[in-house]
Amino acid sequence: MPTLIDTNFLLASIYTRDQNHKKALEAINVWGSSTGIVPAPVLQELFYMATIRINYVQAINLLERILNASFDIQDLTEVDMRRMVEIMRQYATASFDYTDVAIMAMSERLNIRQVYTFDHRDFRIFRPRHCDYLELLP
């Protein structure tokens, strides 16, 4: 079953001081046959956060590891971006994060119900069109 991967999950998997580091590693170890899809905006946010929290060289290494792993990196389509605007307008008072909204729109387009994330706030508020709610893992 395909799953979408959020920035904080990937960062937690390599940043040993992250409170969710062990949970992320455990989830990766039991990953199974899931196809991990990383939306392109996640990479930009991840690189920035890794640079700030760790250092520039480790951010480069992390990007390289993700590119060499079996993740499916997906660019946003125009359909995704138009849906993102709709979602942001609909939930304007919640001020959703751009990358989270990209994941939301992509989940609808790809009919994906599972997201690996430790940031539940935006995803718990959002009501997707293709299912009742998104299942947040791990």
Rosetta blueprint (number, residue, H / E / L):
1 M L
2 P E
3 T E
4 L E
5 I E
6 D L
7 T H
8 N H
9 F H
10 L H
11 L H
12 A H
13 S H
14 I H
15 Y L
16 T L
17 R L
18 D L
19 Q L
20 N L
21 H H
22 K H
23 K H
24 A H
25 L H
26 E H
27 A H
28 I H
29 N H
30 V L
31 W L
32 G L
33 S L
34 S L
35 T E
36 G E
37 I E
38 V E
39 P E
40 A H
41 P H
42 V H
43 L H
44 Q H
45 E H
46 L H
47 F H
48 Y H
49 M H
50 A H
51 T H
52 I H
53 R H
54 I L
55 N L
56 Y H
57 V H
58 Q H
59 A H
60 I H
61 N H
62 L H
63 L H
64 E H
65 R H
66 I H
67 L H
68 N H
69 A L
70 S L
71 F L
72 D E
73 I E
74 Q E
75 D L
76 L L
77 T L
78 E H
79 V H
80 D H
81 M H
82 R H
83 R H
84 M H
85 V H
86 E H
87 I H
88 M H
89 R H
90 Q H
91 Y L
92 A H
93 T H
94 A H
95 S L
96 F L
97 D L
98 Y H
99 T H
100 D H
101 V H
102 A H
103 I H
104 M H
105 A H
106 M H
107 S H
108 E H
109 R H
110 L H
111 N L
112 I L
113 R L
114 Q E
115 V E
116 Y E
117 T L
118 F L
119 D L
120 H L
121 R H
122 D H
123 F H
124 R H
125 I H
126 F L
127 R L
128 P L
129 R L
130 H L
131 C L
132 D L
133 Y L
134 L L
135 E E
136 L E
137 L E
138 P L
